Amino acid sequence: MKNSHSLLFAGLVLVTLSVSCSYAAKAPEPVLPVPTVQQVEWQQMERYAFIHYGLNTYTDAEWGYGNVSPEVFAPEKPDCRQWARVLAGAGMKGVILTAKHHDGFCLWPCTGTDYDIASSPYKGGKGDLVKELSEACREYGLRFGVYVSPWDRNRSDYGTESYVGYYRSQLKELLSGGYGDIFEVWLDGANGGDGWYGGADETRTIDRRTYYDFPAIDSLILALQPDAIIFSDGGPGCRWVGNERGIAGETNWSFLKGAEVYPGYPRFQELPSGHEDGDAWIPAECDVSIRPGWFWHADEDTLVKTPEQLLDLYFKSVGRNANFLLNVPVNRDGLISGADSASLYGFNELLAREFPCNLLQGSNVTVNVSSERGRDFRAENMTDGDVDTYWSVPDGTGAAYAEFVFGVPERLDKMVLQEYIPLGQRVVDFDVEYLSDGKWLPLDCGEETSTIGYKRILRFAPVTADGVRVIFKESRGPVCVSAVEAFLRH
């Protein structure tokens, strides 16, 4: 096969190229930093659920003070199988449970405290919601994760060395194997402040950077669950996106300056876009609740986000090189409410309608590229539906392009671009255009076209086109593109 084309853009002339694909070529060298295998698999999950449930559910609170009796936690029939069934049916790939929130109440029988489910009326003190949900997740094919707040407003020893030992013992109990494989451990950045603290009823301040010794905690977690992704402001597995609105930056690097960012990082405004000059691969996770609050409140039953709002958040999270973590609080009956489940199902249906058929797949599409690295990195890899194959160009190549010409005009309203991230995130700046009446015209996506990463989804008003083109204007090394897709909402 040979590809020949001439192109003029941004003052740069690419002369007509004739590239033979008959030779073998080595893969491009990685451009550091690069993800681990676990981070790649995590990003491919794309969307999963948070569940906030605990004493706050029954006291109508968001942040418990740590002084509420465990007797308050007296649900009659919480049904973890219903949670898992609803979430799996809505297309979620996993669930993260608030095993312990800031109030310190534990949803499993914790040996280091009596402020736990074993001290509640639930199942006569024999309940373990962490176990029940982990089993339900396995039944419904969902991955399971845990939120374990480092802050504890109940403990009298919070702020001392003994509390850190207690906190690590909690992690050991949850991660030692009794609850199966844990795909993510969520470490909140809210640490220190006012609390009950065993009756002291005071404000305690800790050095968020040094008090817990997070590097040692990270090592403990990975020793017990080597495939787990650790979430915090600074990872090391994935990072907070810097807001609780579920929105990543239009420019979004999967990098951070690893030694600088920690839970409670004060310059969190940097996190939506990451650090272009970062030295650690720490991709963004966009957390947001389906309701205004994180825990269930009766007066929010009419304030559940609509399917259309959830779809928009998907485009602004997954569509901007991040993962989408959607909180779905459990109500006082121990169930996901009907309003929430209806919105979740509606969102999943809308999402399926957005991507009915990739218009760039098929024999009627001709692919032309500026150059090819060799037969293992040919242009067709962008349309074969396999994220493990990719198109690349020779070393030293600056700007590059890939164009897709239809046999007959097609109508489209979005494009999806993906880089081959095991070799690093490379694209710094790009443009997208469509062919109409023999002219290439810009597609107005309404946002910056800078980074791509694992996935970039671009939306625009429907156009009828004879073809589409992606111009890679700047890249950190040879571009490595695993997919270019085009769709029209059904």
C-alpha positions in Angstrom: 0.0 0.0 0.0 1.1 3.6 -0.7 -0.3 6.9 0.6 0.3 10.1 -1.4 -0.9 13.5 -0.5 -0.1 17.2 -0.5 -1.2 19.6 2.3 -0.7 23.2 3.2 -1.7 24.4 6.7 -0.5 27.0 9.3 2.2 28.2 7.0 3.7 24.8 6.7 4.0 22.9 3.5 4.0 19.1 3.6 5.3 17.9 0.2 3.8 15.0 -1.6 4.8 11.9 0.2 5.1 8.3 -1.1 5.6 6.0 1.8 6.1 2.3 1.4 4.7 0.1 4.2 6.5 -3.0 3.1 9.2 -2.7 5.7 9.2 -3.4 9.4 10.0 -0.7 11.9 10.6 -0.5 15.6 8.0 1.1 17.9 8.6 4.6 18.9 10.5 5.1 22.1 8.3 5.9 25.1 7.9 9.6 26.0 8.0 9.8 29.8 6.1 9.7 32.0 4.1 6.6 31.0 1.3 4.7 32.8 1.4 1.4 34.5 -0.6 -1.5 33.1 -3.0 -1.0 36.0 -3.5 2.7 35.1 -4.2 1.9 31.5 -6.9 -0.7 32.6 -8.3 1.8 35.1 -8.7 4.5 32.4 -10.5 2.0 30.1 -13.2 1.6 32.8 -14.2 5.2 32.0 -17.2 5.5 34.3 -18.0 4.0 37.7 -20.0 4.8 40.8 -19.5 6.3 44.2 -21.9 5.3 47.1 -22.1 7.5 50.1 -24.0 5.7 52.9 -23.7 5.8 56.7 -24.9 7.7 59.8 -25.2 10.9 57.7 -28.0 9.2 55.8 -30.1 9.1 58.9 -29.2 12.4 60.4 -29.6 14.5 57.2 -25.9 15.6 57.4 -23.1 15.8 54.9 -20.1 15.8 57.2 -20.9 14.0 60.5 -19.3 15.5 63.6 -18.4 12.1 65.1 -20.8 12.3 68.0 -23.8 10.4 66.7 -24.5 7.1 68.3 -24.2 4.0 66.2 -27.7 3.1 67.3 -28.9 5.6 64.7 -27.7 3.2 61.9 -30.8 0.9 61.9 -31.8 0.1 58.3 -34.2 -2.7 58.0 -33.3 -4.2 54.6 -30.4 -2.5 52.8 -30.0 -4.4 49.6 -26.5 -4.3 48.1 -27.6 -6.5 45.3 -30.1 -3.8 44.3 -27.3 -1.2 44.3 -25.1 -3.4 42.1 -28.0 -4.4 39.8 -29.0 -0.8 39.1 -25.4 0.4 38.6 -24.4 -2.5 36.3 -27.7 -2.0 34.3 -26.7 1.7 33.9 -23.4 0.7 32.3 -21.1 1.4 35.3 -17.9 -0.6 35.5 -17.3 -0.5 39.3 -18.4 0.9 42.7 -16.5 2.7 45.4 -18.1 2.5 48.8 -17.6 5.0 51.6 -16.4 2.4 54.1 -15.5 5.2 56.5 -16.3 8.9 56.1 -15.0 11.8 58.1 -17.3 11.0 61.1 -15.2 7.8 61.6 -18.2 5.4 61.5 -17.1 2.1 59.8 -19.5 0.1 57.6 -17.5 -3.1 58.5 -16.8 -4.6 62.0 -13.5 -2.8 62.7 -11.4 -4.4 65.4 -9.8 -1.1 66.5 -13.0 0.8 67.4 -16.6 0.3 68.7 -17.7 3.2 66.4 -18.7 0.7 63.7 -21.5 -1.3 62.2 -21.0 -4.0 64.9 -22.3 -1.5 67.5 -25.4 -0.7 65.5 -28.8 -2.6 65.4 -28.2 -3.7 61.9 -28.4 -7.5 61.8 -28.0 -7.5 65.6 -24.5 -6.2 65.3 -23.5 -9.0 62.8 -23.7 -7.0 59.6 -20.9 -6.0 57.3 -21.9 -3.8 54.4 -18.4 -3.8 52.9 -18.7 -7.6 52.5 -22.2 -7.5 51.2 -21.4 -5.0 48.5 -18.2 -6.6 47.5 -20.0 -9.9 47.0 -22.8 -8.2 45.1 -20.3 -6.5 42.8 -18.7 -9.9 42.0 -22.2 -11.2 41.2 -23.0 -8.4 38.8 -19.5 -8.1 37.2 -18.6 -4.8 38.8 -15.1 -4.0 40.2 -15.1 -2.9 43.9 -13.3 -0.1 45.6 -13.2 1.6 49.0 -13.2 5.1 50.4 -11.4 5.3 53.7 -11.2 8.8 55.1 -7.9 9.6 56.7 -9.7 12.2 58.9 -11.7 10.9 61.8 -13.8 13.3 63.8 -14.7 10.6 66.4 -11.3 9.4 67.5 -9.9 10.9 70.7 -6.3 10.3 69.5 -6.7 12.0 66.1 -3.7 14.2 65.6 -1.3 11.9 67.4 1.0 9.1 66.3 -1.3 6.4 67.7 -4.1 7.4 65.4 -1.9 6.9 62.3 -1.3 3.4 63.5 -5.0 2.9 63.9 -5.7 4.2 60.4 -3.2 1.9 58.9 -4.8 -1.1 60.8 -8.1 -0.1 59.1 -6.5 -0.2 55.7 -5.0 -3.6 56.5 -8.4 -5.0 57.5 -10.0 -3.8 54.3 -7.3 -4.7 51.9 -5.9 -8.0 53.3 -8.1 -10.2 51.1 -11.3 -10.7 53.0 -13.2 -8.4 50.6 -11.5 -9.6 47.4 -9.6 -7.5 44.8 -9.9 -3.8 45.3 -9.6 -1.7 42.1 -9.3 1.7 43.8 -8.6 3.1 47.3 -9.9 6.6 47.7 -8.1 8.9 50.1 -9.9 12.2 50.7 -8.0 15.5 50.9 -10.2 16.8 53.7 -8.0 16.4 56.8 -8.1 18.1 60.1 -10.6 20.6 61.6 -13.4 20.7 64.1 -14.7 17.5 65.5 -16.0 15.6 68.6 -12.7 13.8 69.1 -14.0 11.5 71.9 -15.7 14.4 73.7 -12.9 17.0 73.4 -15.2 18.9 71.0 -12.4 21.1 69.5 -10.5 22.0 66.4 -7.3 20.0 65.6 -4.8 21.0 62.9 -2.4 18.5 61.4 0.4 18.9 58.8 -1.4 17.4 55.8 1.8 16.8 54.0 3.7 14.9 56.8 1.3 13.7 59.5 0.0 10.5 57.8 3.3 9.6 56.0 1.4 9.0 52.8 4.3 7.4 51.0 4.3 4.7 53.7 0.5 4.3 53.4 0.8 4.0 49.6 3.4 1.3 50.0 1.1 -0.5 52.5 -1.8 -0.4 50.1 0.1 -1.7 47.1 1.7 -4.4 49.2 -1.8 -5.7 50.0 -3.5 -4.8 46.7 -0.8 -4.5 44.0 -3.3 -3.7 41.3 -5.2 -1.0 43.2 -5.3 2.6 41.9 -4.7 5.0 44.8 -6.7 8.3 44.6 -5.7 11.5 46.2 -5.0 15.1 45.1 -1.5 13.8 44.1 -2.3 10.1 43.4 -0.1 8.2 42.9 -2.6 6.2 40.9 -5.0 8.9 39.9 -5.7 12.5 41.0 -8.6 14.7 42.1 -9.6 16.9 39.2 -9.7 19.9 41.4 -13.5 20.4 41.6 -16.6 18.4 42.6 -18.5 19.4 39.4 -17.3 16.4 37.4 -15.5 18.6 34.8 -11.9 18.2 33.6 -9.9 20.9 31.8 -10.2 21.2 28.1 -6.4 20.9 28.2 -5.7 17.9 30.4 -2.4 16.3 30.9 -2.1 12.9 32.7 1.0 14.3 34.4 1.8 15.9 37.8 4.9 17.0 39.5 4.8 14.0 41.8 6.8 15.2 44.7 4.8 18.5 45.0 1.2 17.4 45.1 -0.3 15.7 48.2 -3.8 15.2 49.8 -5.0 18.7 50.7 -2.8 20.3 48.1 -3.5 24.1 48.3 -3.0 24.9 44.6 -5.8 22.6 43.5 -6.7 25.0 40.7 -3.8 23.3 38.8 -5.4 19.9 38.9 -8.1 20.2 36.1 -5.3 20.5 33.5 -2.4 18.7 35.3 1.2 19.7 34.8 2.5 19.6 31.2 6.0 19.4 32.6 5.1 16.8 35.3 7.3 13.8 35.9 4.6 11.3 37.2 1.7 9.7 35.3 -1.3 10.6 37.5 -4.5 11.0 35.4 -7.6 12.8 36.5 -10.7 11.4 38.0 -13.9 13.6 37.9 -16.1 13.1 41.0 -19.6 14.5 41.2 -22.9 13.6 42.8 -26.1 12.8 41.0 -27.7 15.1 43.6 -26.6 18.4 45.2 -25.3 16.5 48.2 -23.1 13.5 48.6 -25.4 11.7 51.1 -29.1 11.1 50.6 -31.5 13.9 51.6 -35.3 13.7 51.2 -35.6 17.3 50.0 -33.2 16.5 47.1 -35.4 13.9 45.5 -36.6 16.5 42.9 -33.1 17.7 42.3 -31.5 14.6 40.8 -29.4 15.4 37.7 -31.2 14.6 34.4 -29.9 12.1 31.9 -29.0 15.0 29.7 -26.9 16.6 32.5 -25.1 13.4 33.1 -24.4 13.0 29.4 -22.9 16.5 29.3 -20.7 15.5 32.3 -19.6 12.4 30.5 -18.3 14.5 27.6 -16.6 16.9 30.0 -14.8 14.1 31.9 -14.2 11.0 29.8 -14.3 13.2 26.7 -11.4 15.2 28.1 -9.0 12.4 29.1 -10.4 11.7 32.6 -12.5 9.1 34.3 -16.1 9.8 35.5 -16.9 8.9 39.1 -20.6 9.5 39.7 -21.9 9.4 43.3 -25.3 7.7 43.8 -26.3 8.0 47.5 -28.4 5.2 49.1 -31.6 6.3 50.9 -32.8 5.5 54.4 -34.5 2.3 53.1 -31.0 1.1 52.1 -31.8 1.4 48.4 -30.9 3.5 45.4 -34.0 5.7 45.0 -36.2 5.5 41.9 -35.5 9.0 40.8 -31.7 8.2 40.7 -32.0 4.9 39.0 -34.4 6.3 36.3 -31.8 9.1 35.6 -29.0 6.6 35.5 -30.8 4.3 33.0 -31.8 7.3 30.9 -28.2 8.5 30.8 -27.0 5.1 29.6 -29.6 5.0 26.9 -28.6 8.5 25.7 -25.0 7.6 25.7 -25.7 4.6 23.4 -27.5 6.8 21.0 -24.5 9.2 20.8 -22.3 6.4 19.4 -24.4 4.2 17.2 -21.9 3.5 14.3 -18.4 4.6 13.6 -18.6 6.3 10.3 -14.9 5.9 9.6 -15.1 2.1 9.5 -15.9 0.5 6.3 -14.7 -0.1 2.8 -16.1 3.2 1.5 -13.6 5.3 3.6 -10.2 6.1 2.1 -7.5 6.9 4.7 -4.6 9.2 3.7 -1.8 10.2 6.1 1.2 12.4 6.0 3.6 9.5 6.6 3.7 6.0 8.2 6.3 4.5 10.4 6.0 1.0 8.9 3.5 -1.8 8.4 2.9 -2.3 12.1 2.0 1.3 12.5 -0.1 1.9 9.4 -3.0 4.3 9.0 -5.7 1.5 9.1 -4.8 0.9 12.8 -6.9 4.0 13.6 -10.1 2.4 12.3 -9.7 -1.3 13.2 -11.5 -1.0 16.6 -8.4 -2.2 18.5 -7.0 0.2 21.1 -3.7 -1.9 21.2 -2.8 -1.0 17.6 -1.9 2.5 16.5 -0.7 4.7 13.6 2.7 6.4 14.0 5.1 8.4 12.0 8.9 8.3 11.6 11.2 9.7 14.3 11.9 13.4 13.8 8.5 14.1 12.2 7.0 17.3 13.3 3.5 18.1 12.2 1.4 15.3 10.8 -2.1 14.7 9.5 -4.6 11.9 9.0 -7.6 12.4 6.7 -10.6 10.1 6.0 -12.5 10.6 2.8 -16.0 9.1 2.5 -17.3 7.4 -0.7 -20.5 9.3 -0.3 -21.2 12.4 1.9 -21.9 11.6 5.6 -23.6 13.6 8.3 -21.8 13.7 11.7 -21.8 15.7 15.0 -18.9 14.4 16.9 -15.4 12.9 16.7 -13.5 10.7 19.1 -9.6 10.7 19.2 -7.4 8.3 21.2 -3.7 8.2 21.7 -1.8 5.0 22.4 -1.0 6.0 26.0 1.3 3.0 27.0 3.9 5.0 25.1 3.0 8.3 26.8 0.7 11.3 26.1 2.1 13.2 23.2 -0.2 15.5 21.3 0.2 19.2 22.4 -2.0 20.9 19.8 -4.2 19.7 17.0 -7.1 20.9 14.7 -10.0 19.1 13.2 -11.6 19.9 9.8 -14.2 18.6 7.4 -14.3 18.4 3.6 -17.1 20.2 1.8 -17.3 21.1 -1.9 -13.6 20.4 -2.2 -12.6 22.7 0.6 -11.3 21.8 4.1 -13.2 23.8 6.7 -12.7 24.0 10.5 -15.0 22.1 12.8 -16.2 24.4 15.5 -16.0 22.3 18.6 -16.6 25.1 21.1 -13.5 24.3 23.1 -9.7 24.1 22.9 -8.2 21.4 20.8 -4.9 20.8 22.5 -4.4 17.6 24.4 -5.9 14.2 23.6 -4.6 11.5 25.9 -6.6 8.3 26.4 -9.7 9.8 24.9 -10.9 13.1 23.5 -14.5 13.6 22.3 -15.3 16.7 20.3 -18.9 17.8 19.8 -20.2 20.2 17.1 -23.3 21.2 15.2 -24.2 18.5 12.6 -22.4 18.9 9.3 -22.5 17.0 6.0 -19.0 16.2 5.0 -17.1 14.4 2.2 -14.4 13.7 4.7 -12.7 14.7 8.0 -9.1 15.5 8.8 -7.0 15.7 12.0 -4.0 17.9 11.9 -1.4 17.2 14.6 0.3 20.5 14.9 2.6 19.8 17.8 3.6 16.6 19.6 6.0 15.3 22.2 7.7 12.8 19.8 6.1 10.9 17.0 2.3 10.8 17.2 0.8 7.4 18.3 -2.9 7.4 17.5 -4.9 4.3 18.3 -8.3 5.6 17.1 -10.1 8.3 15.1 -13.9 7.9 15.0 -16.8 9.9 13.8 -20.5 9.6 14.8 -23.9 11.1 14.3 -26.4 10.9 17.2 -29.2 8.4 16.5 
